[in-house]
Amino acid sequence: MELELEQKLTLIFRDTFQDRGLILRRDLTAADVPAWTSLTHVEMISAVERSFGIRFKLKEIMKMRNVGDLMDTIQTHLTAPKPS
């Protein structure tokens, strides 16, 4: 599951930041990607939510410090029981 998650995220990041050679690492941050601005951050979060069919809470977004945190948060959403 984590490999599929990483592959999907890589495509989203490459598309959002217009960098076909971008390699995701768990410790990757906005400071490592020149095109990562506040606007592209919002675009990336929105693309992640659409792609994975999830919705982040604002406090979850505020706690994310790197790609690893993003991946962990996505994984939590994907494995959480769906409300009935």
KOLDOPA-223362 format. One record per atom (N, C-alpha, C): residue number from 1; residue in one letter; atom name; x, y, z. Coordinates in nm, 2 decimals. Example, Ala and Ser with C-alpha at 12.3 -4.5 7.8 and 13.67 -1.06 7.14 Angstrom:
KOLDOPA-223362
   num   residuo   atomo        u        v        w
     1         A       N     1.32    -0.57     0.78
     1         A      CA     1.23    -0.45     0.78
     1         A       C     1.32    -0.33     0.78
     2         S       N     1.28    -0.22     0.71
     2         S      CA     1.37    -0.11     0.71
     2         S       C     1.29     0.00     0.79
//
This chain:
KOLDOPA-223362
   num   residuo   atomo        u        v        w
     1         M       N     0.08    -0.12     0.00
     1         M      CA     0.00     0.00     0.00
     1         M       C     0.09     0.13     0.00
     2         E       N     0.20     0.12     0.08
     2         E      CA     0.28     0.24     0.09
     2         E       C     0.35     0.28    -0.05
     3         L       N     0.38     0.17    -0.12
     3         L      CA     0.44     0.20    -0.25
     3         L       C     0.34     0.26    -0.35
     4         E       N     0.22     0.21    -0.35
     4         E      CA     0.11     0.27    -0.43
     4         E       C     0.09     0.42    -0.39
     5         L       N     0.09     0.44    -0.26
     5         L      CA     0.07     0.58    -0.21
     5         L       C     0.18     0.67    -0.25
     6         E       N     0.31     0.62    -0.24
     6         E      CA     0.42     0.70    -0.29
     6         E       C     0.42     0.73    -0.44
     7         Q       N     0.38     0.63    -0.52
     7         Q      CA     0.37     0.65    -0.66
     7         Q       C     0.27     0.75    -0.70
     8         K       N     0.15     0.75    -0.63
     8         K      CA     0.04     0.84    -0.66
     8         K       C     0.09     0.98    -0.62
     9         L       N     0.15     0.99    -0.50
     9         L      CA     0.20     1.12    -0.45
     9         L       C     0.31     1.18    -0.55
    10         T       N     0.40     1.09    -0.59
    10         T      CA     0.50     1.14    -0.68
    10         T       C     0.44     1.20    -0.81
    11         L       N     0.34     1.14    -0.87
    11         L      CA     0.27     1.20    -0.98
    11         L       C     0.21     1.33    -0.95
    12         I       N     0.14     1.34    -0.83
    12         I      CA     0.08     1.47    -0.79
    12         I       C     0.19     1.58    -0.77
    13         F       N     0.29     1.54    -0.71
    13         F      CA     0.40     1.64    -0.68
    13         F       C     0.46     1.69    -0.81
    14         R       N     0.49     1.59    -0.90
    14         R      CA     0.56     1.63    -1.03
    14         R       C     0.47     1.72    -1.11
    15         D       N     0.34     1.69    -1.11
    15         D      CA     0.24     1.77    -1.18
    15         D       C     0.23     1.91    -1.12
    16         T       N     0.20     1.91    -0.99
    16         T      CA     0.18     2.04    -0.92
    16         T       C     0.30     2.13    -0.93
    17         F       N     0.42     2.08    -0.90
    17         F      CA     0.54     2.16    -0.90
    17         F       C     0.61     2.17    -1.03
    18         Q       N     0.55     2.10    -1.14
    18         Q      CA     0.61     2.11    -1.27
    18         Q       C     0.75     2.07    -1.28
    19         D       N     0.78     1.95    -1.21
    19         D      CA     0.92     1.90    -1.21
    19         D       C     0.91     1.75    -1.23
    20         R       N     0.93     1.71    -1.35
    20         R      CA     0.92     1.57    -1.39
    20         R       C     1.03     1.48    -1.32
    21         G       N     1.13     1.54    -1.27
    21         G      CA     1.24     1.46    -1.21
    21         G       C     1.23     1.46    -1.06
    22         L       N     1.13     1.52    -1.00
    22         L      CA     1.12     1.53    -0.86
    22         L       C     1.11     1.39    -0.80
    23         I       N     1.19     1.36    -0.70
    23         I      CA     1.20     1.24    -0.63
    23         I       C     1.15     1.26    -0.48
    24         L       N     1.04     1.19    -0.45
    24         L      CA     0.99     1.21    -0.31
    24         L       C     1.07     1.13    -0.21
    25         R       N     1.09     1.20    -0.10
    25         R      CA     1.16     1.14     0.02
    25         R       C     1.07     1.18     0.14
    26         R       N     1.07     1.10     0.24
    26         R      CA     0.99     1.13     0.36
    26         R       C     1.03     1.26     0.43
    27         D       N     1.16     1.29     0.41
    27         D      CA     1.21     1.42     0.48
    27         D       C     1.20     1.54     0.39
    28         L       N     1.14     1.52     0.26
    28         L      CA     1.13     1.64     0.17
    28         L       C     1.04     1.74     0.23
    29         T       N     1.08     1.87     0.22
    29         T      CA     1.00     1.98     0.27
    29         T       C     0.99     2.09     0.16
    30         A       N     0.90     2.19     0.18
    30         A      CA     0.89     2.30     0.09
    30         A       C     1.02     2.37     0.06
    31         A       N     1.11     2.37     0.15
    31         A      CA     1.24     2.44     0.13
    31         A       C     1.32     2.36     0.03
    32         D       N     1.29     2.24     0.00
    32         D      CA     1.37     2.16    -0.09
    32         D       C     1.32     2.17    -0.24
    33         V       N     1.20     2.23    -0.26
    33         V      CA     1.14     2.24    -0.39
    33         V       C     1.12     2.38    -0.43
    34         P       N     1.20     2.44    -0.52
    34         P      CA     1.19     2.58    -0.55
    34         P       C     1.05     2.63    -0.59
    35         A       N     0.97     2.54    -0.66
    35         A      CA     0.84     2.58    -0.70
    35         A       C     0.73     2.57    -0.59
    36         W       N     0.77     2.52    -0.47
    36         W      CA     0.67     2.50    -0.36
    36         W       C     0.64     2.63    -0.29
    37         T       N     0.53     2.70    -0.33
    37         T      CA     0.49     2.82    -0.27
    37         T       C     0.36     2.80    -0.20
    38         S       N     0.31     2.90    -0.13
    38         S      CA     0.19     2.89    -0.06
    38         S       C     0.07     2.85    -0.16
    39         L       N     0.07     2.90    -0.28
    39         L      CA    -0.03     2.87    -0.38
    39         L       C    -0.02     2.73    -0.42
    40         T       N     0.10     2.68    -0.46
    40         T      CA     0.12     2.55    -0.51
    40         T       C     0.10     2.45    -0.39
    41         H       N     0.12     2.49    -0.27
    41         H      CA     0.09     2.40    -0.15
    41         H       C    -0.06     2.37    -0.15
    42         V       N    -0.14     2.48    -0.16
    42         V      CA    -0.29     2.46    -0.16
    42         V       C    -0.33     2.37    -0.28
    43         E       N    -0.27     2.39    -0.39
    43         E      CA    -0.30     2.31    -0.51
    43         E       C    -0.27     2.17    -0.49
    44         M       N    -0.15     2.14    -0.43
    44         M      CA    -0.11     2.01    -0.40
    44         M       C    -0.20     1.94    -0.30
    45         I       N    -0.23     2.01    -0.19
    45         I      CA    -0.32     1.95    -0.09
    45         I       C    -0.46     1.91    -0.15
    46         S       N    -0.51     2.00    -0.24
    46         S      CA    -0.64     1.98    -0.30
    46         S       C    -0.63     1.86    -0.40
    47         A       N    -0.52     1.85    -0.47
    47         A      CA    -0.50     1.73    -0.56
    47         A       C    -0.49     1.60    -0.49
    48         V       N    -0.42     1.61    -0.37
    48         V      CA    -0.41     1.49    -0.29
    48         V       C    -0.55     1.44    -0.24
    49         E       N    -0.62     1.54    -0.19
    49         E      CA    -0.76     1.51    -0.14
    49         E       C    -0.85     1.45    -0.25
    50         R       N    -0.84     1.51    -0.37
    50         R      CA    -0.92     1.45    -0.48
    50         R       C    -0.87     1.31    -0.52
    51         S       N    -0.74     1.30    -0.53
    51         S      CA    -0.69     1.17    -0.58
    51         S       C    -0.72     1.05    -0.48
    52         F       N    -0.71     1.08    -0.35
    52         F      CA    -0.73     0.97    -0.25
    52         F       C    -0.87     0.97    -0.19
    53         G       N    -0.96     1.06    -0.24
    53         G      CA    -1.09     1.07    -0.19
    53         G       C    -1.10     1.09    -0.04
    54         I       N    -1.02     1.18     0.01
    54         I      CA    -1.02     1.22     0.15
    54         I       C    -1.03     1.37     0.17
    55         R       N    -1.05     1.41     0.29
    55         R      CA    -1.05     1.55     0.33
    55         R       C    -0.97     1.57     0.45
    56         F       N    -0.87     1.66     0.44
    56         F      CA    -0.79     1.69     0.56
    56         F       C    -0.86     1.79     0.65
    57         K       N    -0.84     1.78     0.78
    57         K      CA    -0.88     1.89     0.87
    57         K       C    -0.77     1.99     0.87
    58         L       N    -0.80     2.12     0.90
    58         L      CA    -0.70     2.22     0.90
    58         L       C    -0.59     2.19     0.99
    59         K       N    -0.62     2.14     1.11
    59         K      CA    -0.51     2.11     1.21
    59         K       C    -0.42     2.00     1.16
    60         E       N    -0.47     1.91     1.08
    60         E      CA    -0.38     1.81     1.02
    60         E       C    -0.28     1.87     0.93
    61         I       N    -0.33     1.96     0.84
    61         I      CA    -0.25     2.03     0.75
    61         I       C    -0.14     2.11     0.82
    62         M       N    -0.18     2.18     0.92
    62         M      CA    -0.09     2.26     1.00
    62         M       C     0.02     2.18     1.07
    63         K       N     0.00     2.06     1.10
    63         K      CA     0.09     1.97     1.17
    63         K       C     0.20     1.91     1.07
    64         M       N     0.16     1.91     0.94
    64         M      CA     0.25     1.84     0.85
    64         M       C     0.38     1.92     0.83
    65         R       N     0.49     1.86     0.85
    65         R      CA     0.62     1.93     0.84
    65         R       C     0.70     1.88     0.72
    66         N       N     0.66     1.76     0.66
    66         N      CA     0.74     1.70     0.55
    66         N       C     0.65     1.60     0.48
    67         V       N     0.70     1.54     0.37
    67         V      CA     0.63     1.45     0.29
    67         V       C     0.59     1.32     0.38
    68         G       N     0.68     1.28     0.47
    68         G      CA     0.65     1.17     0.55
    68         G       C     0.52     1.20     0.64
    69         D       N     0.51     1.32     0.69
    69         D      CA     0.39     1.35     0.77
    69         D       C     0.27     1.34     0.68
    70         L       N     0.28     1.39     0.56
    70         L      CA     0.17     1.39     0.46
    70         L       C     0.13     1.25     0.44
    71         M       N     0.23     1.16     0.41
    71         M      CA     0.20     1.02     0.38
    71         M       C     0.13     0.95     0.50
    72         D       N     0.18     0.98     0.62
    72         D      CA     0.12     0.92     0.74
    72         D       C    -0.02     0.96     0.76
    73         T       N    -0.05     1.09     0.73
    73         T      CA    -0.18     1.14     0.75
    73         T       C    -0.28     1.08     0.64
    74         I       N    -0.23     1.07     0.52
    74         I      CA    -0.31     1.00     0.42
    74         I       C    -0.34     0.86     0.46
    75         Q       N    -0.24     0.79     0.50
    75         Q      CA    -0.26     0.65     0.55
    75         Q       C    -0.36     0.64     0.66
    76         T       N    -0.36     0.73     0.75
    76         T      CA    -0.45     0.73     0.86
    76         T       C    -0.60     0.75     0.81
    77         H       N    -0.61     0.84     0.71
    77         H      CA    -0.75     0.86     0.65
    77         H       C    -0.79     0.73     0.58
    78         L       N    -0.70     0.67     0.51
    78         L      CA    -0.74     0.55     0.43
    78         L       C    -0.77     0.43     0.51
    79         T       N    -0.72     0.42     0.63
    79         T      CA    -0.74     0.30     0.71
    79         T       C    -0.85     0.33     0.82
    80         A       N    -0.89     0.45     0.83
    80         A      CA    -0.99     0.49     0.93
    80         A       C    -1.12     0.43     0.89
    81         P       N    -1.20     0.38     0.99
    81         P      CA    -1.33     0.32     0.96
    81         P       C    -1.42     0.44     0.90
    82         K       N    -1.50     0.40     0.80
    82         K      CA    -1.59     0.50     0.74
    82         K       C    -1.71     0.52     0.83
    83         P       N    -1.76     0.64     0.85
    83         P      CA    -1.88     0.66     0.93
    83         P       C    -2.00     0.60     0.86
    84         S       N    -2.09     0.54     0.94
    84         S      CA    -2.21     0.49     0.88
    84         S       C    -2.33     0.58     0.88
//
